[in-house]
């Protein structure tokens, strides 16, 4: 998955456009979303701006490790 950050000024319209295409998942309070490549094409085609962020940093948030033993 690809992780992106959308500017707050564009968030509402961008969110509605993306969820019409396919599900989008909020993965951080920043807000950072996991999206599909098709979402990026949609956002670019409609003139929305976004920032691609490191998914590895996002994926580690909230993970728990099992205790050995």
PDB file of N, CA, C and O in Angstrom, chain B, residues numbered from 101:
ATOM      1  N   UNK B 101       0.832  -1.196   0.000  1.00  0.00           N
ATOM      2  CA  UNK B 101       0.000   0.000   0.000  1.00  0.00           C
ATOM      3  C   UNK B 101       0.869   1.249   0.000  1.00  0.00           C
ATOM      4  O   UNK B 101       2.028   1.234   0.416  1.00  0.00           O
ATOM      5  N   UNK B 102       0.284   2.300  -0.468  1.00  0.00           N
ATOM      6  CA  UNK B 102       0.945   3.600  -0.531  1.00  0.00           C
ATOM      7  C   UNK B 102       0.335   4.472   0.553  1.00  0.00           C
ATOM      8  O   UNK B 102      -0.881   4.469   0.744  1.00  0.00           O
ATOM      9  N   UNK B 103       1.163   5.210   1.255  1.00  0.00           N
ATOM     10  CA  UNK B 103       0.671   6.109   2.306  1.00  0.00           C
ATOM     11  C   UNK B 103       0.834   7.554   1.839  1.00  0.00           C
ATOM     12  O   UNK B 103       1.888   7.945   1.338  1.00  0.00           O
ATOM     13  N   UNK B 104      -0.230   8.339   2.013  1.00  0.00           N
ATOM     14  CA  UNK B 104      -0.192   9.746   1.598  1.00  0.00           C
ATOM     15  C   UNK B 104      -0.759  10.638   2.692  1.00  0.00           C
ATOM     16  O   UNK B 104      -1.499  10.198   3.572  1.00  0.00           O
ATOM     17  N   UNK B 105      -0.382  11.910   2.602  1.00  0.00           N
ATOM     18  CA  UNK B 105      -0.937  12.957   3.461  1.00  0.00           C
ATOM     19  C   UNK B 105      -1.603  13.967   2.529  1.00  0.00           C
ATOM     20  O   UNK B 105      -1.007  14.401   1.543  1.00  0.00           O
ATOM     21  N   UNK B 106      -2.836  14.336   2.846  1.00  0.00           N
ATOM     22  CA  UNK B 106      -3.594  15.303   2.047  1.00  0.00           C
ATOM     23  C   UNK B 106      -3.690  16.604   2.829  1.00  0.00           C
ATOM     24  O   UNK B 106      -3.953  16.574   4.031  1.00  0.00           O
ATOM     25  N   UNK B 107      -3.481  17.751   2.177  1.00  0.00           N
ATOM     26  CA  UNK B 107      -3.620  19.028   2.890  1.00  0.00           C
ATOM     27  C   UNK B 107      -5.042  19.190   3.446  1.00  0.00           C
ATOM     28  O   UNK B 107      -6.020  18.810   2.802  1.00  0.00           O
ATOM     29  N   UNK B 108      -5.134  19.753   4.637  1.00  0.00           N
ATOM     30  CA  UNK B 108      -6.435  19.905   5.301  1.00  0.00           C
ATOM     31  C   UNK B 108      -7.429  20.709   4.473  1.00  0.00           C
ATOM     32  O   UNK B 108      -8.630  20.441   4.525  1.00  0.00           O
ATOM     33  N   UNK B 109      -6.956  21.681   3.715  1.00  0.00           N
ATOM     34  CA  UNK B 109      -7.842  22.511   2.908  1.00  0.00           C
ATOM     35  C   UNK B 109      -8.528  21.708   1.802  1.00  0.00           C
ATOM     36  O   UNK B 109      -9.605  22.089   1.343  1.00  0.00           O
ATOM     37  N   UNK B 110      -7.918  20.604   1.370  1.00  0.00           N
ATOM     38  CA  UNK B 110      -8.472  19.797   0.285  1.00  0.00           C
ATOM     39  C   UNK B 110      -9.050  18.475   0.772  1.00  0.00           C
ATOM     40  O   UNK B 110      -9.605  17.714  -0.020  1.00  0.00           O
ATOM     41  N   UNK B 111      -8.929  18.198   2.046  1.00  0.00           N
ATOM     42  CA  UNK B 111      -9.252  16.887   2.566  1.00  0.00           C
ATOM     43  C   UNK B 111     -10.672  16.423   2.235  1.00  0.00           C
ATOM     44  O   UNK B 111     -10.843  15.308   1.741  1.00  0.00           O
ATOM     45  N   UNK B 112     -11.673  17.228   2.485  1.00  0.00           N
ATOM     46  CA  UNK B 112     -13.064  16.817   2.299  1.00  0.00           C
ATOM     47  C   UNK B 112     -13.376  16.383   0.879  1.00  0.00           C
ATOM     48  O   UNK B 112     -13.926  15.303   0.663  1.00  0.00           O
ATOM     49  N   UNK B 113     -13.032  17.209  -0.081  1.00  0.00           N
ATOM     50  CA  UNK B 113     -13.306  16.877  -1.481  1.00  0.00           C
ATOM     51  C   UNK B 113     -12.459  15.699  -1.945  1.00  0.00           C
ATOM     52  O   UNK B 113     -12.943  14.832  -2.674  1.00  0.00           O
ATOM     53  N   UNK B 114     -11.197  15.665  -1.526  1.00  0.00           N
ATOM     54  CA  UNK B 114     -10.323  14.557  -1.923  1.00  0.00           C
ATOM     55  C   UNK B 114     -10.825  13.247  -1.330  1.00  0.00           C
ATOM     56  O   UNK B 114     -10.835  12.222  -2.012  1.00  0.00           O
ATOM     57  N   UNK B 115     -11.237  13.269  -0.077  1.00  0.00           N
ATOM     58  CA  UNK B 115     -11.739  12.062   0.587  1.00  0.00           C
ATOM     59  C   UNK B 115     -12.962  11.510  -0.151  1.00  0.00           C
ATOM     60  O   UNK B 115     -13.036  10.316  -0.440  1.00  0.00           O
ATOM     61  N   UNK B 116     -13.915  12.388  -0.449  1.00  0.00           N
ATOM     62  CA  UNK B 116     -15.124  11.940  -1.145  1.00  0.00           C
ATOM     63  C   UNK B 116     -14.791  11.327  -2.500  1.00  0.00           C
ATOM     64  O   UNK B 116     -15.368  10.309  -2.882  1.00  0.00           O
ATOM     65  N   UNK B 117     -13.873  11.936  -3.218  1.00  0.00           N
ATOM     66  CA  UNK B 117     -13.478  11.400  -4.526  1.00  0.00           C
ATOM     67  C   UNK B 117     -12.831  10.022  -4.373  1.00  0.00           C
ATOM     68  O   UNK B 117     -13.113   9.112  -5.152  1.00  0.00           O
ATOM     69  N   UNK B 118     -11.963   9.870  -3.369  1.00  0.00           N
ATOM     70  CA  UNK B 118     -11.258   8.601  -3.200  1.00  0.00           C
ATOM     71  C   UNK B 118     -12.190   7.468  -2.779  1.00  0.00           C
ATOM     72  O   UNK B 118     -12.065   6.358  -3.295  1.00  0.00           O
ATOM     73  N   UNK B 119     -13.119   7.714  -1.859  1.00  0.00           N
ATOM     74  CA  UNK B 119     -13.985   6.636  -1.386  1.00  0.00           C
ATOM     75  C   UNK B 119     -15.002   6.215  -2.441  1.00  0.00           C
ATOM     76  O   UNK B 119     -15.542   5.112  -2.363  1.00  0.00           O
ATOM     77  N   UNK B 120     -15.271   7.063  -3.416  1.00  0.00           N
ATOM     78  CA  UNK B 120     -16.120   6.654  -4.537  1.00  0.00           C
ATOM     79  C   UNK B 120     -15.419   5.599  -5.378  1.00  0.00           C
ATOM     80  O   UNK B 120     -16.070   4.747  -5.983  1.00  0.00           O
ATOM     81  N   UNK B 121     -14.103   5.656  -5.416  1.00  0.00           N
ATOM     82  CA  UNK B 121     -13.309   4.727  -6.222  1.00  0.00           C
ATOM     83  C   UNK B 121     -13.076   3.404  -5.500  1.00  0.00           C
ATOM     84  O   UNK B 121     -13.308   2.339  -6.071  1.00  0.00           O
ATOM     85  N   UNK B 122     -12.625   3.461  -4.263  1.00  0.00           N
ATOM     86  CA  UNK B 122     -12.315   2.262  -3.477  1.00  0.00           C
ATOM     87  C   UNK B 122     -12.112   2.683  -2.024  1.00  0.00           C
ATOM     88  O   UNK B 122     -11.936   3.869  -1.746  1.00  0.00           O
ATOM     89  N   UNK B 123     -12.135   1.729  -1.096  1.00  0.00           N
ATOM     90  CA  UNK B 123     -11.918   2.065   0.320  1.00  0.00           C
ATOM     91  C   UNK B 123     -10.551   2.714   0.563  1.00  0.00           C
ATOM     92  O   UNK B 123      -9.569   2.413  -0.116  1.00  0.00           O
ATOM     93  N   UNK B 124     -10.519   3.601   1.538  1.00  0.00           N
ATOM     94  CA  UNK B 124      -9.306   4.304   1.956  1.00  0.00           C
ATOM     95  C   UNK B 124      -9.206   4.100   3.463  1.00  0.00           C
ATOM     96  O   UNK B 124     -10.219   4.124   4.161  1.00  0.00           O
ATOM     97  N   UNK B 125      -7.991   3.902   3.966  1.00  0.00           N
ATOM     98  CA  UNK B 125      -7.827   3.632   5.392  1.00  0.00           C
ATOM     99  C   UNK B 125      -6.971   4.701   6.054  1.00  0.00           C
ATOM    100  O   UNK B 125      -5.863   4.989   5.602  1.00  0.00           O
ATOM    101  N   UNK B 126      -7.492   5.286   7.127  1.00  0.00           N
ATOM    102  CA  UNK B 126      -6.736   6.233   7.944  1.00  0.00           C
ATOM    103  C   UNK B 126      -5.772   5.424   8.808  1.00  0.00           C
ATOM    104  O   UNK B 126      -6.200   4.538   9.548  1.00  0.00           O
ATOM    105  N   UNK B 127      -4.472   5.720   8.720  1.00  0.00           N
ATOM    106  CA  UNK B 127      -3.489   4.940   9.474  1.00  0.00           C
ATOM    107  C   UNK B 127      -2.727   5.764  10.507  1.00  0.00           C
ATOM    108  O   UNK B 127      -1.932   5.212  11.267  1.00  0.00           O
ATOM    109  N   UNK B 128      -2.955   7.074  10.546  1.00  0.00           N
ATOM    110  CA  UNK B 128      -2.313   7.927  11.543  1.00  0.00           C
ATOM    111  C   UNK B 128      -3.160   9.172  11.721  1.00  0.00           C
ATOM    112  O   UNK B 128      -3.909   9.557  10.822  1.00  0.00           O
ATOM    113  N   UNK B 129      -3.043   9.793  12.869  1.00  0.00           N
ATOM    114  CA  UNK B 129      -3.817  11.001  13.160  1.00  0.00           C
ATOM    115  C   UNK B 129      -3.319  12.226  12.418  1.00  0.00           C
ATOM    116  O   UNK B 129      -3.918  13.297  12.523  1.00  0.00           O
ATOM    117  N   UNK B 130      -2.260  12.093  11.688  1.00  0.00           N
ATOM    118  CA  UNK B 130      -1.583  13.232  11.044  1.00  0.00           C
ATOM    119  C   UNK B 130      -2.440  14.031  10.076  1.00  0.00           C
ATOM    120  O   UNK B 130      -2.206  15.237  10.147  1.00  0.00           O
ATOM    121  N   UNK B 131      -3.308  13.710   9.251  1.00  0.00           N
ATOM    122  CA  UNK B 131      -3.840  12.407   8.879  1.00  0.00           C
ATOM    123  C   UNK B 131      -3.068  11.791   7.706  1.00  0.00           C
ATOM    124  O   UNK B 131      -2.723  12.468   6.738  1.00  0.00           O
ATOM    125  N   UNK B 132      -2.816  10.515   7.825  1.00  0.00           N
ATOM    126  CA  UNK B 132      -2.137   9.754   6.783  1.00  0.00           C
ATOM    127  C   UNK B 132      -3.057   8.605   6.397  1.00  0.00           C
ATOM    128  O   UNK B 132      -3.636   7.938   7.255  1.00  0.00           O
ATOM    129  N   UNK B 133      -3.180   8.386   5.099  1.00  0.00           N
ATOM    130  CA  UNK B 133      -4.090   7.380   4.566  1.00  0.00           C
ATOM    131  C   UNK B 133      -3.343   6.368   3.721  1.00  0.00           C
ATOM    132  O   UNK B 133      -2.385   6.713   3.029  1.00  0.00           O
ATOM    133  N   UNK B 134      -3.783   5.109   3.777  1.00  0.00           N
ATOM    134  CA  UNK B 134      -3.291   4.092   2.860  1.00  0.00           C
ATOM    135  C   UNK B 134      -4.230   4.084   1.668  1.00  0.00           C
ATOM    136  O   UNK B 134      -5.448   3.993   1.815  1.00  0.00           O
ATOM    137  N   UNK B 135      -3.640   4.182   0.485  1.00  0.00           N
ATOM    138  CA  UNK B 135      -4.423   4.271  -0.743  1.00  0.00           C
ATOM    139  C   UNK B 135      -3.854   3.327  -1.792  1.00  0.00           C
ATOM    140  O   UNK B 135      -2.778   2.755  -1.622  1.00  0.00           O
ATOM    141  N   UNK B 136      -4.594   3.178  -2.869  1.00  0.00           N
ATOM    142  CA  UNK B 136      -4.178   2.382  -4.014  1.00  0.00           C
ATOM    143  C   UNK B 136      -3.577   3.290  -5.082  1.00  0.00           C
ATOM    144  O   UNK B 136      -3.816   4.497  -5.062  1.00  0.00           O
ATOM    145  N   UNK B 137      -2.804   2.739  -6.008  1.00  0.00           N
ATOM    146  CA  UNK B 137      -2.289   3.567  -7.108  1.00  0.00           C
ATOM    147  C   UNK B 137      -3.407   4.286  -7.876  1.00  0.00           C
ATOM    148  O   UNK B 137      -3.217   5.405  -8.350  1.00  0.00           O
ATOM    149  N   UNK B 138      -4.556   3.647  -7.994  1.00  0.00           N
ATOM    150  CA  UNK B 138      -5.678   4.285  -8.690  1.00  0.00           C
ATOM    151  C   UNK B 138      -6.129   5.561  -7.991  1.00  0.00           C
ATOM    152  O   UNK B 138      -6.576   6.504  -8.644  1.00  0.00           O
ATOM    153  N   UNK B 139      -6.011   5.596  -6.656  1.00  0.00           N
ATOM    154  CA  UNK B 139      -6.357   6.817  -5.916  1.00  0.00           C
ATOM    155  C   UNK B 139      -5.415   7.955  -6.306  1.00  0.00           C
ATOM    156  O   UNK B 139      -5.851   9.094  -6.474  1.00  0.00           O
ATOM    157  N   UNK B 140      -4.132   7.650  -6.450  1.00  0.00           N
ATOM    158  CA  UNK B 140      -3.163   8.688  -6.825  1.00  0.00           C
ATOM    159  C   UNK B 140      -3.475   9.241  -8.210  1.00  0.00           C
ATOM    160  O   UNK B 140      -3.384  10.447  -8.440  1.00  0.00           O
ATOM    161  N   UNK B 141      -3.841   8.356  -9.126  1.00  0.00           N
ATOM    162  CA  UNK B 141      -4.215   8.808 -10.477  1.00  0.00           C
ATOM    163  C   UNK B 141      -5.439   9.710 -10.416  1.00  0.00           C
ATOM    164  O   UNK B 141      -5.497  10.739 -11.090  1.00  0.00           O
ATOM    165  N   UNK B 142      -6.409   9.322  -9.609  1.00  0.00           N
ATOM    166  CA  UNK B 142      -7.628  10.111  -9.449  1.00  0.00           C
ATOM    167  C   UNK B 142      -7.314  11.500  -8.876  1.00  0.00           C
ATOM    168  O   UNK B 142      -7.767  12.516  -9.402  1.00  0.00           O
ATOM    169  N   UNK B 143      -6.531  11.526  -7.791  1.00  0.00           N
ATOM    170  CA  UNK B 143      -6.188  12.809  -7.157  1.00  0.00           C
ATOM    171  C   UNK B 143      -5.428  13.712  -8.112  1.00  0.00           C
ATOM    172  O   UNK B 143      -5.726  14.902  -8.219  1.00  0.00           O
ATOM    173  N   UNK B 144      -4.450  13.153  -8.804  1.00  0.00           N
ATOM    174  CA  UNK B 144      -3.662  13.951  -9.755  1.00  0.00           C
ATOM    175  C   UNK B 144      -4.540  14.451 -10.899  1.00  0.00           C
ATOM    176  O   UNK B 144      -4.432  15.604 -11.317  1.00  0.00           O
ATOM    177  N   UNK B 145      -5.401  13.582 -11.398  1.00  0.00           N
ATOM    178  CA  UNK B 145      -6.281  13.954 -12.509  1.00  0.00           C
ATOM    179  C   UNK B 145      -7.259  15.055 -12.152  1.00  0.00           C
ATOM    180  O   UNK B 145      -7.647  15.846 -13.011  1.00  0.00           O
ATOM    181  N   UNK B 146      -7.661  15.113 -10.889  1.00  0.00           N
ATOM    182  CA  UNK B 146      -8.620  16.141 -10.449  1.00  0.00           C
ATOM    183  C   UNK B 146      -7.930  17.365  -9.846  1.00  0.00           C
ATOM    184  O   UNK B 146      -8.598  18.283  -9.372  1.00  0.00           O
ATOM    185  N   UNK B 147      -6.596  17.381  -9.864  1.00  0.00           N
ATOM    186  CA  UNK B 147      -5.861  18.560  -9.416  1.00  0.00           C
ATOM    187  C   UNK B 147      -5.618  18.659  -7.919  1.00  0.00           C
ATOM    188  O   UNK B 147      -5.244  19.726  -7.434  1.00  0.00           O
ATOM    189  N   UNK B 148      -5.822  17.569  -7.167  1.00  0.00           N
ATOM    190  CA  UNK B 148      -5.543  17.585  -5.735  1.00  0.00           C
ATOM    191  C   UNK B 148      -4.050  17.399  -5.495  1.00  0.00           C
ATOM    192  O   UNK B 148      -3.363  16.727  -6.264  1.00  0.00           O
ATOM    193  N   UNK B 149      -3.562  18.001  -4.424  1.00  0.00           N
ATOM    194  CA  UNK B 149      -2.172  17.794  -4.043  1.00  0.00           C
ATOM    195  C   UNK B 149      -2.113  16.809  -2.886  1.00  0.00           C
ATOM    196  O   UNK B 149      -3.041  16.720  -2.083  1.00  0.00           O
ATOM    197  N   UNK B 150      -1.018  16.076  -2.813  1.00  0.00           N
ATOM    198  CA  UNK B 150      -0.806  15.115  -1.739  1.00  0.00           C
ATOM    199  C   UNK B 150       0.688  14.889  -1.586  1.00  0.00           C
ATOM    200  O   UNK B 150       1.473  15.214  -2.477  1.00  0.00           O
ATOM    201  N   UNK B 151       1.063  14.339  -0.470  1.00  0.00           N
ATOM    202  CA  UNK B 151       2.466  14.030  -0.188  1.00  0.00           C
ATOM    203  C   UNK B 151       2.559  12.540   0.098  1.00  0.00           C
ATOM    204  O   UNK B 151       1.841  12.022   0.953  1.00  0.00           O
ATOM    205  N   UNK B 152       3.434  11.856  -0.608  1.00  0.00           N
ATOM    206  CA  UNK B 152       3.661  10.443  -0.328  1.00  0.00           C
ATOM    207  C   UNK B 152       4.599  10.359   0.863  1.00  0.00           C
ATOM    208  O   UNK B 152       5.655  10.991   0.879  1.00  0.00           O
ATOM    209  N   UNK B 153       4.210   9.576   1.855  1.00  0.00           N
ATOM    210  CA  UNK B 153       5.010   9.424   3.072  1.00  0.00           C
ATOM    211  C   UNK B 153       5.512   7.992   3.168  1.00  0.00           C
ATOM    212  O   UNK B 153       5.027   7.101   2.472  1.00  0.00           O
ATOM    213  N   UNK B 154       6.484   7.786   4.034  1.00  0.00           N
ATOM    214  CA  UNK B 154       7.092   6.466   4.173  1.00  0.00           C
ATOM    215  C   UNK B 154       6.122   5.489   4.823  1.00  0.00           C
ATOM    216  O   UNK B 154       5.767   5.651   5.990  1.00  0.00           O
ATOM    217  N   UNK B 155       5.692   4.475   4.076  1.00  0.00           N
ATOM    218  CA  UNK B 155       4.752   3.526   4.656  1.00  0.00           C
ATOM    219  C   UNK B 155       5.356   2.694   5.775  1.00  0.00           C
ATOM    220  O   UNK B 155       4.620   2.238   6.649  1.00  0.00           O
ATOM    221  N   UNK B 156       6.653   2.480   5.784  1.00  0.00           N
ATOM    222  CA  UNK B 156       7.278   1.681   6.847  1.00  0.00           C
ATOM    223  C   UNK B 156       7.082   2.356   8.200  1.00  0.00           C
ATOM    224  O   UNK B 156       6.810   1.683   9.194  1.00  0.00           O
ATOM    225  N   UNK B 157       7.217   3.668   8.246  1.00  0.00           N
ATOM    226  CA  UNK B 157       7.028   4.395   9.504  1.00  0.00           C
ATOM    227  C   UNK B 157       5.568   4.340   9.932  1.00  0.00           C
ATOM    228  O   UNK B 157       5.266   4.262  11.123  1.00  0.00           O
ATOM    229  N   UNK B 158       4.676   4.380   8.972  1.00  0.00           N
ATOM    230  CA  UNK B 158       3.251   4.339   9.264  1.00  0.00           C
ATOM    231  C   UNK B 158       2.858   2.950   9.754  1.00  0.00           C
ATOM    232  O   UNK B 158       2.088   2.823  10.707  1.00  0.00           O
ATOM    233  N   UNK B 159       3.373   1.922   9.119  1.00  0.00           N
ATOM    234  CA  UNK B 159       2.976   0.557   9.438  1.00  0.00           C
ATOM    235  C   UNK B 159       3.394   0.140  10.847  1.00  0.00           C
ATOM    236  O   UNK B 159       2.760  -0.731  11.443  1.00  0.00           O
ATOM    237  N   UNK B 160       4.445   0.744  11.385  1.00  0.00           N
ATOM    238  CA  UNK B 160       4.908   0.348  12.707  1.00  0.00           C
ATOM    239  C   UNK B 160       4.109   0.999  13.823  1.00  0.00           C
ATOM    240  O   UNK B 160       4.186   0.558  14.970  1.00  0.00           O
ATOM    241  N   UNK B 161       3.347   2.032  13.515  1.00  0.00           N
ATOM    242  CA  UNK B 161       2.546   2.688  14.542  1.00  0.00           C
ATOM    243  C   UNK B 161       1.410   1.758  14.957  1.00  0.00           C
ATOM    244  O   UNK B 161       0.694   1.220  14.112  1.00  0.00           O
ATOM    245  N   UNK B 162       1.257   1.580  16.239  1.00  0.00           N
ATOM    246  CA  UNK B 162       0.153   0.802  16.749  1.00  0.00           C
ATOM    247  C   UNK B 162       0.369  -0.698  16.760  1.00  0.00           C
ATOM    248  O   UNK B 162      -0.497  -1.433  17.236  1.00  0.00           O
ATOM    249  N   UNK B 163       1.482  -1.172  16.255  1.00  0.00           N
ATOM    250  CA  UNK B 163       1.746  -2.607  16.289  1.00  0.00           C
ATOM    251  C   UNK B 163       2.177  -3.015  17.689  1.00  0.00           C
ATOM    252  O   UNK B 163       2.872  -2.274  18.383  1.00  0.00           O
ATOM    253  N   UNK B 164       1.759  -4.184  18.082  1.00  0.00           N
ATOM    254  CA  UNK B 164       2.140  -4.718  19.377  1.00  0.00           C
ATOM    255  C   UNK B 164       2.981  -5.962  19.151  1.00  0.00           C
ATOM    256  O   UNK B 164       2.783  -6.696  18.183  1.00  0.00           O
ATOM    257  N   UNK B 165       3.910  -6.188  20.044  1.00  0.00           N
ATOM    258  CA  UNK B 165       4.728  -7.394  19.964  1.00  0.00           C
ATOM    259  C   UNK B 165       4.248  -8.368  21.030  1.00  0.00           C
ATOM    260  O   UNK B 165       3.936  -7.987  22.158  1.00  0.00           O
ATOM    261  N   UNK B 166       4.199  -9.598  20.650  1.00  0.00           N
ATOM    262  CA  UNK B 166       3.783 -10.635  21.587  1.00  0.00           C
ATOM    263  C   UNK B 166       4.904 -10.891  22.586  1.00  0.00           C
ATOM    264  O   UNK B 166       6.079 -10.900  22.218  1.00  0.00           O
ATOM    265  N   UNK B 167       4.546 -11.095  23.831  1.00  0.00           N
ATOM    266  CA  UNK B 167       5.538 -11.384  24.857  1.00  0.00           C
ATOM    267  C   UNK B 167       6.008 -12.835  24.714  1.00  0.00           C
ATOM    268  O   UNK B 167       5.197 -13.751  24.578  1.00  0.00           O
ATOM    269  N   UNK B 168       7.287 -13.021  24.745  1.00  0.00           N
ATOM    270  CA  UNK B 168       7.828 -14.369  24.636  1.00  0.00           C
ATOM    271  C   UNK B 168       7.572 -15.114  25.946  1.00  0.00           C
ATOM    272  O   UNK B 168       7.739 -14.584  27.044  1.00  0.00           O
ATOM    273  N   UNK B 169       7.167 -16.348  25.775  1.00  0.00           N
ATOM    274  CA  UNK B 169       7.148 -17.020  26.960  1.00  0.00           C
ATOM    275  C   UNK B 169       6.321 -17.897  27.592  1.00  0.00           C
ATOM    276  O   UNK B 169       6.615 -18.330  28.706  1.00  0.00           O
TER     277      UNK B 169
END
